[in-house]
Amino acid sequence: MSLFSKSITLGKELKIADEEFVLLRDFVYDKSGIYIADNRKYLLENRLANRIKHLNLKNFGEYYHYLQYDPRRQQELNKLFEAATTNETSFYRNPPQLKVFQDKVLPEVLDAIKAKGSRTLRIWSAGCSTGEEPYTIGIILHEVLRGELGQWNIRIAANDLSEAVLLSARRGVYTDYSLRTTPKDIVQRYFIAEDGKYRIVPEIKQLVTFGQINLSDKAQCKRLERSHIVFCRNVIIYFDDEVKKRVIGAFYDNLVSGGYLLIGHSESLHNITRAFKPVHHPGAIVYRKEE
């Protein structure tokens, strides 16, 4: 029996064979550095079943062949990456960490920049999903700098692997669900209500530049401008240890001396690198690149 006949249909439910799962898992890893563990097999199966039907393919084996050889395979890669990741996010996610960023990290970084006679600030939101994180960063910058903001040259580089989430991020329109962790006064000041949804105000939107990037590709990461602060929250959980080390190494290289890395509250650099100095604050740990 050939590979391409091993997927089976139970009723209307398309099932993935073990061999097909391994091929697709290895393909995703090779293209993106994302590792799909065996216990997430059912997620890949469920999320790709609709793609297989949409492309009028019979099974997962034919889908793998499509990804390898079809002239339209590059476009389908974006759909595959979406299926391999979970874009669960919101504005003001993990408030304790953001409070540390607003009250401690950002003022320190701004003071250090001013001490050098500069007013240029660069922040990188790596794995930005649908834009809630970089726009939150922009809002916090407005809250901290207020009237001084116009005196600064600020750019937030926001990147993700998925073009679909970047399209949504560039649109900058959100539902109540995206704002579920956002203080009400922030919603009133920085969003325009329209047709039951909320549009981010232009003053925040203009601070953020979105672009596609594969974090496991060192060459792509090197093309980014040096940053004072890097956010990469709830992203490295998708990588194995080898890719984690490569990605964290890229962040280290990108950061200026004295710059900060902020990762997810459930993530740690403990077994990945000792290049950063962990700085402990109530409710959060941030990582500093020593000068």
N, C-alpha and C positions, 0 to 999 in steps of 0.2 A: 504494500500500500504506500503510495507516495505521500509526501508531506502535505500536499495541497488537498488531500481528501480526508485528513484526520480531524478537522473541526466537525463537530456534529451539531445538529439542531434538535433540541428537545422541545416539541411543540413549536413555539415561535422563538424560543430562546436559543441564541447561538452560543455554543460553548467552545472554549479554547483548549486545544490539546497541549500537554506538557511541553512537547517539542517546539510548538509554535510560540508558547509563552517565553521559552528560553531565547528563541531567535529574536522576538520583538524586544524582550528585556535587554538583550545584548546590543541590539540596534540602537535603542534609546540611550543606553550608556555610552556607546561609541560616539553618538552625535551630540550629546548634551552633558554627559557626566552624571546624569540622574540615574540612581540605582533603584530599581523596583524590586523590593524583597518578595520572597515567595508568598508571604501572607497578604500581599496586596494584589495577587494575581486576579482575584475576583473583580477588583476595581478596574483594572486594565480591560478585562473582559467586558464588563458592563459599559464602560465608557467608549469602547471602540466598536461595539456591536452596531450602533447607529451609523458610524462612519462606513462600515462595511456595507450596510444596506443602502446608504446614500450613494455609494460608488458602484452599486449593482455588482458587488463581488459575492462569492459564495461562502467564503470562510476566511479564517485568520491567516491561513497560508497564502491565499491569493492576495490578501492585504499586505503581507510582508513582501511579496513579489512586486506589488504595486509601488511600495516605498523604495524598492531597490532600482526599478527599471522604468517606471512610467514617466513620460515627459513632464507630467504635472506633479511629480513626487515632491518637489521643493515646497509647493503650496500646501501639500498634505502634511508635511513635517510639522507645520505650526499647529495643526489639529492634533497630531500625535503628542506634541509637547504639552498641550492643554490637558489631554487625557492623563498624562503621566504626573501632573502636579495638581495640588489643591489650592485654589486662589481664595482662601478664606481670610478676609481682612476687614478692617473698618477704620474710620477716622479715630484718632486718639486711642489706638490700641495699646494696651499695657501702660496705663496712666502713671504708675510709679516710676518707670524708666523714663518716660517723657518729662516728668517733673525734674528728674536729675539732669536730663539734657537741657531743659529750660533754665533751671536755677543754678546749675554748677558748670556743666561742660561748655555750653554755648557762651556764657559770659567770660569764662577763662580763655576760650579760643579767640573771641572777639578782642579782648584786651591784649592778647599776645600779638595779634595782627596789627592792631593800632600802635603797639609799642615799636613795631618795625616800620612805622610810617606808611602803612598800607591800609586800604579799605576794600580789599578783595577777599571774598569768602567763597569757597567751593565745597559743596556737600554732595556726596554720591549716595543715592538710594538704589542699592543693588537688589534686584528681585522685587521691583516696585508694584507688581500686580496691576490692579486697576486704578492705581494712582492715589489711594487714600494716604499712604505713608508720606510720599514727597509733598503732597499738598498740606498735610498736617505739619510737616517741618516748616513749610512756607508760612503757615499761620503763626507758628511759634516764633519765627523770626520777626514777623510783624508785631507780635505781642511784646517781644523783648526790645526791639529797636525803635518801634513807633516812629516818631518824627525824624529820627536819624536815618531811617531806611534808605531814603533817596540819596544819601551821601555814600552809600555802599554799592560796590559792584558784586552782586550776588548771583550765583547760578547753582541750581540743584539739578544734577544729572540723574535722571531716573531711567533705569534699564530693566528689561525683562526678556525672557526667552520667547515669550508668546506674543505674536503680533496682534492677536485678538484682544488680549487684555490691554495692550498699549493703545489700541484704537479707542477702547472705552475710556482709558485714562486721559487721552488727549481731548476727548469730548467733555470731560469734567462735570458730568451730570450724575447725581446719585439719588438713591432711595432712602427712606427712613432707616432701613436696615443698616446701611453703610454708616449712618450717623448715630447708631444706637449707643455708642460709648462716648459721644461728643457732648461737652457742656452746652446747655441751651443758649447761653449768651454768645458762645463761639459760633453756633449755627446762625444766630441772628445777624452777627457782624460780617461773616465771611461767606454766606451763601444767599443766593437769590431763589426764592420759591417760585416755581412755575410748573403748572399742570401736575401737581401732586409730587413733584420731584424737586431736587435742589441743585442749582448750578453754582460751582465755585466762582468767586468774584475774579475779575480780570487781574486785579492787583496781585493775587496769589498765583494765578495761572501763568503769568508772564515770568515768574521766577524759575519755572520748571521746564526742562528740556527732556523729552522722552526719546528713547531709542532702543532698538533690539540689541541684545548682547548674550553671548553664551559664556557664562562665568568660568567654565572649565577651559576656555580657550585663552591662554595667556597672552597671545598676540592681540586679541580683541581688547582685553583689559588694559594693555599697555598704551592703547591709543587714547584712553581717557585722560583728561587734564588731572593734574595732581589735586588731591582733596585734603581739606582740613578735618573733615569728619566723614566717616563711612557708616551708613546704616545697612545692615544685612540681617534682617530679622526673620526667623523661621524659614530660612532658605537652605542652609547647609545640612539640615536634617535629611534632605533628599540625596546627599552625596555619600559615597563610601569614604573611608579614611584617607585613601590616596588623593581623591579629588578634593576633599576638605582641605588637606594641606596645601594643595596647589591654589585653591581659591583664596584661602586666608593669606597665603604668600603674596598673591596678587594685590590684596588689600593693603598689606604691609608696604609693598613697593609703591603703591599709589599714594599712600598717606605722606604728608609732610612730617618732619620731625615735630614731636609733641602733639600730633594729631590723634584722634580718637576713633575707635571702632565700637559700634553698638550692635550686638547680636540679640537673638531672641532670648526671653527670660528662662526658657527651658534648655537653652543651648549653652555649651561651654567650650573653651579653647584648651581645657586641661590636658587632654591627650593629643592635641593637634600641634600646638606650638608654644614655645616659651619666649617668643620674640616680643610679645606685648606685655606690659605691666598691668595686671588687674588692679583697678581702683574701686574700692568698695564704698558704696553709699547705701543709706537705708532704702531697701526695696529694689536695688539694682547694682549690678557690676558692669563697669565700662572698662574698655581696654585701651591703654595709651601706648603710642609708639614713642619710646624714650629718645631724647635728643642725643 
